[in-house]
Amino acid sequence: MPIYTRHGDIGTTSLYGGVRVDKDDPSIEVCGNIDELSASLGMIRAEEGQPFETLILRIQQELISFCADIVSNLTTISSEHVRQLELEIDRLELELPPLTQFVIAGENRVSAALHFSRTICRRAERSLVTLLRTQQKSPHLAAYLNRLGDLLFVMARCVCKLSK
């Protein structure tokens, strides 16, 4: 079976259950941003010597569930997922000095990539806010992306600390 179907050639795509929507539908925009975020995290996970392989893989798996929640009536991302991100943030922050100035990305390759992923996450979060104006989805989705952006920031700071 070929990967192409030609059904999208006119600017539509299929959601869960076969419903067709325009490719610029807000739900597709969110999922596209999440897909880009996952791909950027995959590039970080592939970097030799980075300390977060297991955590990043778990996040990538959760992002698949996140998209399923967006395009269906499923609710797989829960308050427990948000809590797990908060626990990771709290754990990592214990290793860091207090933040006293703005952070400028680029101290090393992995840290810069984590900051780049953070900006993609924030874009996904903004596109989710747009979607939520017209569609009701789990409130945990917005909280998840908000915490994930925070976690990626803290992870970038940790990588910088480890490289010194």
N, CA, C and O of each residue as an XYZ file, in Angstrom:
656
protein
N       0.849     -1.175      0.000
C       0.000      0.000      0.000
C       0.893      1.236      0.000
O       1.781      1.347      0.845
N       0.681      2.156     -0.917
C       1.527      3.351     -0.978
C       1.210      4.326      0.152
O       0.110      4.322      0.705
N       2.187      5.154      0.482
C       2.017      6.172      1.522
C       1.068      7.273      1.050
O       0.385      7.893      1.866
N       1.021      7.515     -0.236
C       0.178      8.592     -0.753
C      -1.210      8.060     -1.092
O      -1.371      6.922     -1.535
N      -2.205      8.913     -0.871
C      -3.585      8.552     -1.186
C      -4.205      9.493     -2.219
O      -5.232      9.179     -2.821
N      -3.577     10.635     -2.414
C      -4.065     11.698     -3.302
C      -5.291     12.423     -2.749
O      -5.767     13.384     -3.353
N      -5.801     11.971     -1.612
C      -6.986     12.618     -1.022
C      -6.657     14.015     -0.519
O      -7.542     14.869     -0.458
N      -5.410     14.264     -0.158
C      -5.022     15.567      0.361
C      -4.619     16.572     -0.692
O      -4.269     17.706     -0.364
N      -4.662     16.184     -1.937
C      -4.210     17.070     -3.015
C      -5.056     18.327     -3.161
O      -4.613     19.303     -3.767
N      -6.252     18.316     -2.619
C      -7.117     19.496     -2.730
C      -7.122     20.313     -1.435
O      -7.955     21.204     -1.266
N      -6.192     20.011     -0.524
C      -6.057     20.830      0.678
C      -6.854     20.374      1.874
O      -7.096     21.151      2.798
N      -7.268     19.110      1.867
C      -7.971     18.569      3.027
C      -7.220     17.354      3.546
O      -6.375     16.777      2.862
N      -7.548     16.989      4.761
C      -6.973     15.796      5.369
C      -8.036     15.126      6.216
O      -9.090     15.705      6.480
N      -7.762     13.930      6.629
C      -8.744     13.137      7.359
C      -8.388     13.074      8.833
O      -7.238     12.828      9.196
N      -9.381     13.296      9.676
C      -9.227     13.138     11.116
C      -9.622     11.724     11.519
O     -10.093     10.941     10.694
N      -9.431     11.410     12.774
C      -9.877     10.157     13.338
C     -11.359      9.975     13.030
O     -12.145     10.893     13.260
N     -11.746      8.854     12.533
C     -13.138      8.597     12.191
C     -13.494      8.959     10.763
O     -14.642      8.791     10.352
N     -12.516      9.462      9.986
C     -12.740      9.743      8.583
C     -13.280     11.121      8.262
O     -13.504     11.424      7.090
N     -13.499     11.971      9.261
C     -13.982     13.326      9.006
C     -12.891     14.099      8.272
O     -11.731     14.089      8.686
N     -13.265     14.773      7.177
C     -12.299     15.551      6.398
C     -12.367     17.010      6.832
O     -13.443     17.581      7.009
N     -11.183     17.593      6.997
C     -11.075     19.007      7.355
C     -10.000     19.642      6.470
O      -9.178     18.947      5.874
N     -10.022     20.974      6.397
C      -8.980     21.686      5.667
C      -7.643     21.492      6.378
O      -7.591     21.344      7.599
N      -6.575     21.496      5.604
C      -5.246     21.285      6.179
C      -4.796     22.428      7.079
O      -3.844     22.282      7.845
N      -5.488     23.578      6.985
C      -5.167     24.672      7.896
C      -6.185     24.793      9.032
O      -6.241     25.819      9.710
N      -6.983     23.756      9.238
C      -7.903     23.692     10.366
C      -7.102     23.834     11.658
O      -5.995     23.301     11.739
N      -7.618     24.534     12.673
C      -6.864     24.715     13.917
C      -6.385     23.406     14.564
O      -5.315     23.380     15.172
N      -7.152     22.339     14.442
C      -6.709     21.063     15.032
C      -5.499     20.508     14.287
O      -4.611     19.911     14.896
N      -5.464     20.703     12.986
C      -4.323     20.248     12.192
C      -3.108     21.126     12.485
O      -1.980     20.635     12.531
N      -3.336     22.411     12.680
C      -2.251     23.325     13.036
C      -1.606     22.899     14.355
O      -0.381     22.862     14.463
N      -2.416     22.580     15.345
C      -1.871     22.120     16.629
C      -1.070     20.843     16.421
O       0.065     20.740     16.888
N      -1.641     19.879     15.732
C      -0.945     18.601     15.533
C       0.330     18.775     14.715
O       1.323     18.092     14.965
N       0.310     19.675     13.750
C       1.532     19.943     12.985
C       2.623     20.527     13.873
O       3.789     20.149     13.759
N       2.251     21.439     14.751
C       3.226     22.000     15.691
C       3.745     20.946     16.660
O       4.930     20.937     16.994
N       2.866     20.063     17.109
C       3.277     18.983     18.009
C       4.205     18.017     17.272
O       5.184     17.546     17.851
N       3.915     17.721     16.022
C       4.771     16.851     15.214
C       6.161     17.472     15.062
O       7.173     16.783     15.188
N       6.201     18.775     14.790
C       7.488     19.465     14.674
C       8.241     19.436     16.009
O       9.456     19.240     16.035
N       7.522     19.629     17.102
C       8.140     19.558     18.425
C       8.733     18.178     18.667
O       9.866     18.064     19.135
N       7.988     17.138     18.356
C       8.482     15.780     18.557
C       9.717     15.507     17.702
O      10.669     14.877     18.164
N       9.701     15.982     16.456
C      10.865     15.791     15.586
C      12.088     16.513     16.141
O      13.197     15.981     16.095
N      11.891     17.722     16.666
C      13.026     18.453     17.235
C      13.554     17.749     18.481
O      14.759     17.742     18.730
N      12.656     17.160     19.260
C      13.093     16.380     20.428
C      13.837     15.127     19.991
O      14.784     14.704     20.655
N      13.421     14.534     18.887
C      14.127     13.368     18.354
C      15.554     13.705     17.963
O      16.461     12.894     18.146
N      15.753     14.902     17.425
C      17.113     15.320     17.076
C      17.972     15.448     18.334
O      19.156     15.109     18.318
N      17.382     15.932     19.410
C      18.120     16.038     20.677
C      18.416     14.644     21.221
O      19.531     14.366     21.664
N      17.416     13.774     21.183
C      17.592     12.414     21.702
C      18.699     11.684     20.965
O      19.369     10.828     21.542
N      18.897     12.013     19.695
C      19.930     11.360     18.889
C      21.338     11.903     19.164
O      22.326     11.314     18.728
N      21.427     13.011     19.878
C      22.735     13.602     20.184
C      23.472     12.714     21.197
O      22.947     12.405     22.267
N      24.654     12.327     20.849
C      25.461     11.489     21.725
C      25.821     12.266     22.993
O      26.239     13.423     22.930
N      25.653     11.614     24.139
C      26.070     12.203     25.404
C      25.039     13.084     26.084
O      25.279     13.542     27.201
N      23.901     13.339     25.455
C      22.890     14.157     26.148
C      22.256     13.309     27.249
O      22.105     12.099     27.079
N      21.882     13.925     28.380
C      21.480     13.155     29.567
C      19.994     12.825     29.681
O      19.574     12.294     30.710
N      19.194     13.116     28.675
C      17.744     13.028     28.845
C      17.057     12.057     27.900
O      15.875     12.237     27.606
N      17.745     11.043     27.419
C      17.185     10.155     26.400
C      15.855      9.537     26.823
O      14.891      9.575     26.059
N      15.787      8.977     28.013
C      14.570      8.306     28.477
C      13.428      9.295     28.650
O      12.297      9.018     28.251
N      13.717     10.439     29.239
C      12.694     11.467     29.454
C      12.171     11.989     28.115
O      10.961     12.139     27.944
N      13.051     12.260     27.182
C      12.623     12.772     25.881
C      11.778     11.741     25.137
O      10.774     12.098     24.522
N      12.165     10.484     25.184
C      11.367      9.446     24.525
C       9.969      9.375     25.140
O       8.980      9.247     24.418
N       9.886      9.456     26.457
C       8.574      9.444     27.123
C       7.731     10.627     26.658
O       6.540     10.466     26.388
N       8.325     11.799     26.564
C       7.599     12.984     26.111
C       7.124     12.793     24.673
O       5.985     13.129     24.351
N       7.980     12.260     23.810
C       7.576     12.026     22.417
C       6.375     11.078     22.356
O       5.463     11.286     21.556
N       6.372     10.049     23.189
C       5.245      9.121     23.219
C       3.982      9.828     23.712
O       2.891      9.584     23.196
N       4.129     10.697     24.704
C       2.978     11.449     25.206
C       2.454     12.426     24.158
O       1.254     12.692     24.100
N       3.343     12.956     23.337
C       2.904     13.888     22.294
C       2.045     13.193     21.239
O       1.170     13.820     20.641
N       2.287     11.907     21.010
C       1.416     11.137     20.121
C       0.013     11.067     20.715
O      -0.978     11.271     20.014
N      -0.063     10.777     22.006
C      -1.361     10.758     22.685
C      -2.016     12.132     22.666
O      -3.231     12.250     22.505
N      -1.201     13.168     22.832
C      -1.702     14.543     22.799
C      -2.443     14.792     21.482
O      -3.560     15.310     21.486
N      -1.834     14.430     20.372
C      -2.478     14.631     19.063
C      -3.738     13.791     18.932
O      -4.722     14.234     18.339
N      -3.716     12.598     19.474
C      -4.930     11.769     19.438
C      -6.065     12.476     20.173
O      -7.214     12.433     19.732
N      -5.747     13.124     21.291
C      -6.766     13.872     22.032
C      -7.300     15.047     21.214
O      -8.479     15.389     21.311
N      -6.446     15.654     20.422
C      -6.850     16.808     19.615
C      -7.804     16.400     18.494
O      -8.792     17.094     18.252
N      -7.534     15.302     17.812
C      -8.314     14.947     16.620
C      -9.443     13.952     16.899
O     -10.113     13.503     15.969
N      -9.657     13.610     18.156
C     -10.711     12.660     18.502
C     -11.387     13.120     19.786
O     -11.112     14.208     20.292
N     -12.254     12.298     20.292
C     -12.894     12.588     21.573
C     -12.195     11.880     22.720
O     -12.758     11.751     23.807
N     -10.982     11.425     22.488
C     -10.215     10.768     23.540
C      -9.701     11.786     24.546
O      -9.539     12.965     24.230
N      -9.448     11.316     25.762
C      -8.779     12.117     26.780
C      -7.732     11.223     27.402
O      -7.990     10.532     28.388
N      -6.541     11.242     26.816
C      -5.468     10.396     27.343
C      -4.455     11.196     28.142
O      -3.818     10.656     29.046
N      -4.294     12.487     27.824
C      -3.401     13.342     28.600
C      -4.184     13.821     29.814
O      -5.228     14.462     29.683
N      -3.669     13.503     30.992
C      -4.401     13.750     32.231
C      -3.616     14.663     33.162
O      -2.498     15.076     32.856
N      -4.211     14.963     34.282
C      -3.518     15.759     35.302
C      -2.274     15.029     35.795
O      -1.324     15.668     36.247
N      -2.268     13.714     35.715
C      -1.086     12.945     36.129
C       0.099     13.212     35.199
O       1.241     13.274     35.656
N      -0.157     13.369     33.920
C       0.920     13.713     32.979
C       1.504     15.081     33.322
O       2.719     15.272     33.292
N       0.631     16.023     33.647
C       1.082     17.364     34.035
C       1.901     17.268     35.318
O       2.957     17.890     35.436
N       1.414     16.494     36.268
C       2.122     16.330     37.548
C       3.502     15.713     37.335
O       4.461     16.112     37.996
N       3.615     14.756     36.432
C       4.917     14.138     36.158
C       5.905     15.160     35.586
O       7.088     15.137     35.926
N       5.422     16.053     34.721
C       6.292     17.110     34.209
C       6.729     18.032     35.343
O       7.887     18.445     35.403
N       5.808     18.350     36.233
C       6.148     19.201     37.377
C       7.189     18.540     38.277
O       8.100     19.205     38.771
N       7.054     17.242     38.488
C       8.042     16.527     39.304
C       9.426     16.568     38.651
O      10.435     16.729     39.339
N       9.471     16.424     37.329
C      10.756     16.511     36.618
C      11.359     17.903     36.755
O      12.556     18.050     36.998
N      10.518     18.924     36.595
C      10.996     20.305     36.747
C      11.573     20.501     38.142
O      12.687     21.002     38.297
N      10.815     20.107     39.146
C      11.260     20.282     40.541
C      12.559     19.534     40.803
O      13.453     20.058     41.469
N      12.670     18.316     40.286
C      13.883     17.502     40.488
C      15.092     18.180     39.857
O      16.153     18.274     40.474
N      14.928     18.650     38.628
C      16.049     19.270     37.917
C      16.421     20.627     38.505
O      17.599     20.985     38.543
N      15.431     21.378     38.959
C      15.723     22.693     39.519
C      16.552     22.611     40.801
O      17.263     23.553     41.150
N      16.453     21.479     41.496
C      17.270     21.313     42.706
C      18.763     21.343     42.393
O      19.579     21.677     43.253
N      19.113     20.994     41.160
C      20.515     20.941     40.745
C      21.024     22.279     40.208
O      22.208     22.412     39.900
N      20.134     23.270     40.096
C      20.496     24.522     39.431
C      20.591     25.685     40.412
O      19.851     25.736     41.395
N      21.499     26.616     40.146
C      21.522     27.837     40.945
C      20.313     28.700     40.585
O      19.720     28.522     39.521
N      19.948     29.625     41.459
C      18.825     30.517     41.127
C      19.123     31.300     39.843
O      20.270     31.644     39.559
N      18.090     31.563     39.097
C      18.218     32.304     37.843
C      18.304     33.791     38.182
O      17.416     34.333     38.841
N      19.371     34.447     37.732
C      19.580     35.865     38.055
C      19.618     36.759     36.825
O      19.711     37.979     36.954
N      19.549     36.177     35.645
C      19.574     36.965     34.411
C      18.861     36.201     33.310
O      18.571     35.012     33.441
N      18.582     36.911     32.215
C      17.975     36.239     31.070
C      18.957     35.235     30.491
O      20.171     35.436     30.518
N      18.407     34.158     29.973
C      19.220     33.114     29.358
C      19.267     33.354     27.855
O      18.239     33.559     27.211
N      20.472     33.323     27.313
C      20.646     33.446     25.871
C      21.072     32.076     25.349
O      22.115     31.549     25.737
N      20.259     31.513     24.474
C      20.518     30.170     23.947
C      21.813     30.141     23.142
O      22.173     31.125     22.496
N      22.500     29.021     23.185
C      23.669     28.827     22.338
C      24.934     28.446     23.065
O      26.007     28.395     22.463
N      24.823     28.178     24.350
C      26.032     27.828     25.097
C      26.646     26.522     24.604
O      27.868     26.379     24.572
N      25.801     25.576     24.224
C      26.269     24.350     23.585
C      25.144     23.817     22.704
O      24.009     24.291     22.768
N      25.472     22.839     21.894
C      24.540     22.345     20.878
C      23.239     21.792     21.478
O      22.151     22.126     21.007
N      23.343     20.960     22.497
C      22.149     20.328     23.067
C      21.286     21.361     23.787
O      20.062     21.347     23.656
N      21.908     22.240     24.535
C      21.157     23.293     25.216
C      20.422     24.175     24.214
O      19.247     24.492     24.404
N      21.113     24.570     23.148
C      20.484     25.397     22.116
C      19.310     24.651     21.472
O      18.272     25.251     21.195
N      19.473     23.365     21.239
C      18.399     22.564     20.638
C      17.203     22.455     21.585
O      16.055     22.481     21.140
N      17.466     22.336     22.880
C      16.371     22.302     23.857
C      15.623     23.635     23.864
O      14.395     23.655     23.951
N      16.346     24.737     23.774
C      15.686     26.042     23.695
C      14.868     26.150     22.409
O      13.770     26.706     22.422
N      15.384     25.631     21.316
C      14.630     25.641     20.064
C      13.346     24.826     20.210
O      12.280     25.255     19.768
N      13.451     23.650     20.831
C      12.256     22.830     21.074
C      11.272     23.570     21.972
O      10.061     23.477     21.777
N      11.786     24.300     22.950
C      10.923     25.085     23.843
C      10.120     26.108     23.033
O       8.933     26.306     23.295
N      10.755     26.757     22.054
C      10.018     27.751     21.268
C       8.957     27.088     20.396
O       7.888     27.662     20.184
N       9.232     25.901     19.894
C       8.223     25.157     19.128
C       7.066     24.776     20.044
O       5.901     24.851     19.655
N       7.401     24.366     21.261
C       6.373     24.023     22.253
C       5.477     25.217     22.529
O       4.257     25.077     22.608
N       6.080     26.396     22.676
C       5.287     27.602     22.948
C       4.400     27.945     21.752
O       3.283     28.426     21.940
N       4.873     27.708     20.529
C       4.040     27.927     19.350
C       2.863     26.944     19.353
O       1.732     27.318     19.044
N       3.140     25.699     19.702
C       2.066     24.708     19.792
C       1.044     25.130     20.843
O      -0.162     24.962     20.658
N       1.540     25.672     21.932
C       0.649     26.141     22.995
C      -0.248     27.282     22.483
O      -1.448     27.301     22.755
N       0.340     28.224     21.747
C      -0.460     29.333     21.195
C      -1.501     28.812     20.202
O      -2.637     29.285     20.188
N      -1.115     27.846     19.378
C      -2.088     27.313     18.416
C      -3.185     26.533     19.132
O      -4.325     26.501     18.668
N      -2.854     25.909     20.251
C      -3.879     25.220     21.047
C      -4.883     26.223     21.613
O      -6.086     25.962     21.620
N      -4.393     27.362     22.085
C      -5.288     28.398     22.599
C      -6.276     28.824     21.510
O      -7.461     29.016     21.786
N      -5.796     28.971     20.285
C      -6.675     29.307     19.158
C      -7.740     28.224     18.968
O      -8.920     28.532     18.798
N      -7.325     26.974     18.998
C      -8.266     25.863     18.841
C      -9.312     25.863     19.957
O     -10.495     25.630     19.709
N      -8.870     26.124     21.177
C      -9.776     26.052     22.324
C     -10.836     27.150     22.320
O     -11.809     27.074     23.069
N     -10.654     28.162     21.488
C     -11.693     29.194     21.349
C     -12.940     28.642     20.674
O     -14.040     29.157     20.872
N     -12.765     27.586     19.869
C     -13.903     27.062     19.103
C     -14.232     25.606     19.410
O     -15.306     25.127     19.045
N     -13.325     24.897     20.075
C     -13.570     23.489     20.378
C     -13.260     23.213     21.843
O     -12.284     23.721     22.395
N     -14.092     22.418     22.444
C     -13.856     22.052     23.831
C     -12.975     20.806     23.875
O     -13.305     19.772     23.294
N     -11.871     20.925     24.563
C     -10.928     19.816     24.748
C     -10.562     19.764     26.225
O     -10.901     20.669     26.988
N      -9.890     18.733     26.613
C      -9.460     18.576     28.001
C      -8.616     19.770     28.443
O      -7.734     20.205     27.702
N      -8.870     20.306     29.635
C      -8.056     21.410     30.148
C      -6.620     20.979     30.435
O      -5.736     21.822     30.588
N      -6.392     19.693     30.507
C      -5.048     19.196     30.798
C      -4.089     19.403     29.617
O      -2.872     19.419     29.800
N      -4.637     19.559     28.416
C      -3.782     19.752     27.244
C      -3.001     21.061     27.337
O      -1.794     21.084     27.097
N      -3.689     22.150     27.686
C      -3.013     23.447     27.806
C      -2.006     23.410     28.950
O      -0.894     23.920     28.814
N      -2.382     22.818     30.061
C      -1.460     22.724     31.200
C      -0.237     21.889     30.835
O       0.881     22.216     31.234
N      -0.444     20.816     30.083
C       0.662     19.955     29.674
C       1.678     20.731     28.842
O       2.877     20.670     29.116
N       1.212     21.463     27.826
C       2.150     22.206     26.988
C       2.837     23.322     27.763
O       4.017     23.597     27.547
N       2.103     23.964     28.663
C       2.708     25.018     29.470
C       3.845     24.441     30.317
O       4.938     25.007     30.352
N       3.597     23.327     30.993
C       4.635     22.698     31.810
C       5.773     22.157     30.976
O       6.934     22.232     31.380
N       5.447     21.605     29.798
C       6.500     21.067     28.940
C       7.455     22.179     28.504
O       8.668     21.971     28.485
N       6.936     23.338     28.161
C       7.802     24.462     27.829
C       8.723     24.819     28.982
O       9.906     25.093     28.782
N       8.172     24.815     30.195
C       8.990     25.084     31.385
C      10.060     24.005     31.573
O      11.211     24.310     31.886
N       9.671     22.752     31.380
C      10.623     21.654     31.544
C      11.760     21.754     30.530
O      12.919     21.538     30.883
N      11.450     22.073     29.299
C      12.497     22.189     28.283
C      13.471     23.315     28.631
O      14.669     23.198     28.375
N      12.972     24.385     29.200
C      13.828     25.485     29.654
C      14.780     25.003     30.748
O      15.979     25.273     30.700
N      14.241     24.293     31.725
C      15.059     23.790     32.835
C      16.056     22.747     32.337
O      17.200     22.721     32.790
N      15.637     21.894     31.417
C      16.554     20.910     30.847
C      17.724     21.599     30.143
O      18.868     21.163     30.269
N      17.442     22.663     29.410
C      18.511     23.408     28.717
C      19.491     23.987     29.732
O      20.703     23.948     29.524
N      18.969     24.518     30.819
C      19.850     25.054     31.863
C      20.714     23.949     32.476
O      21.892     24.162     32.760
N      20.123     22.771     32.680
C      20.882     21.654     33.247
C      22.018     21.217     32.321
O      23.130     20.940     32.770
N      21.721     21.162     31.040
C      22.752     20.770     30.071
C      23.912     21.771     30.112
O      25.078     21.385     30.024
N      23.585     23.045     30.244
C      24.647     24.053     30.337
C      25.491     23.835     31.592
O      26.718     23.913     31.550
N      24.822     23.565     32.693
C      25.543     23.344     33.957
C      26.451     22.120     33.853
O      27.590     22.146     34.320
N      25.947     21.054     33.242
C      26.725     19.819     33.103
C      27.953     20.000     32.197
O      28.946     19.288     32.339
N      27.873     20.951     31.276
C      28.981     21.127     30.323
C      30.112     21.991     30.888
O      31.157     22.146     30.256
N      29.898     22.542     32.059
C      30.944     23.419     32.649
C      31.918     22.636     33.480
O      32.850     23.211     34.042
